[in-house]
Amino acid sequence: MNFHETLPRYGEALLRLFYPSRCAACEKLLELEERGICAVCLEGFQKLKFLPSEERIRVPLTHGEEAWALFRYEGLIKDLVHQIKFDRRRDLLEIFSGALSLFLERRPGLGRYDLILPVPLDPRRQWQREFNQSALLAQRVRKCLLLRGRDLPVKERGLTKRRSTPPQSLLGREARKLNLDQTFRVSSRARVRSKSILLVDDIFTTGATLEEAAKTLKAQGASRVGCLALTRALLH
């Protein structure tokens, strides 16, 4: 290891000395080579199974064609997603890269869309959070597909929200539909006419977001709309 390789490592070690990093899952102090979560929690994460086929997203869709999710929104997964969104832990998204790559390898049909659009945040939350986790996730989906020879462009501002809305997580099934009614807008730069669109989101619950976004996109000429979500949450 030469000087140029060791200097950043010593710099990081010094930084960790004064600002120790803790595991996002168990809060144990991280070793220098650990990122985001400790080796023990990472091993537990890697043992998690994708949603079984009988729990695949099967909700009645009028405008969207298909919806997929990798994991249940619970336990360690829920903790990580919550920290990504509300503690601004963008670095934790990297933990999901391997799982995303494997999931997309097993479902080659998800690489046959023309365009990737992240589900947008409303303007107020975008300003408060300073990033859209779905947009960061969409870029990782694109990177995974690119490694498999499929280059799908991501239009981060292709779909936007016209107005601020109450968080969907606070609402019931019917209220979610009304909350999003006519809330999306398609940018002319997205060029969605005759295109098949893959929406990317962090959490799929009732399908209200997919349906409203798909309805808006198809009104602008999109031929087909599907959704890939990191997690699936169930209403109780």
ABEGO torsion letter per residue (X at the ends): XBAAAAAAAAAAAAAAAABBBBBAAAGBBBBAABBGBBAAAAAAAAABBBBBAAABBBBBBAABABBBBABBBBEAAAAAAAAAAAAGBAAAAAAAAAAAAAAAAABAAAAABABBBBBBBBAAAAAAAGBBAAAAAAAAAAAAAAAAGBBBBBBAAABBBABBBBBAAABBAAAAAAAABGABBBBAAAGABGBBBBBBBABBBAGAAAAAAAAAAAAAGBABBBBBBABBBBBX
